[in-house]
Amino acid sequence: MAFVLPGVHRLFVRVLVGFLKSENPVVFMDEKAQVSAELIIIIAAVLAVAVVLIIQLQNTAEQGKKVLSNTTDKAFDEIAGIK
């Protein structure tokens, strides 16, 4: 997948460099877990925004369907009225 969130590369590099530079990898595990928690929060926020956008698009499509139906009904009534 080509899509990557902005800053994720830098975050990954920071975690990788921090792990490699760490003299005590066990201490660094807490920081790694924190990054993981931050990433989970970011993913949850992105999913929440996606859900909101999908709901808005569905509502817009529903409104468009109603308008199109009314317009076509009026057009067919006009056509039926022509003699």
Secondary structure, 3 states (H helix, E strand, C coil): CCCCCCCHHHHHHHHHHHHHHCCCHHHHHHHHHHHHHHHHHHHHHHHHHHHHHHHHHHHHHHHHHHHHHHHHHHHHHHHHHCC
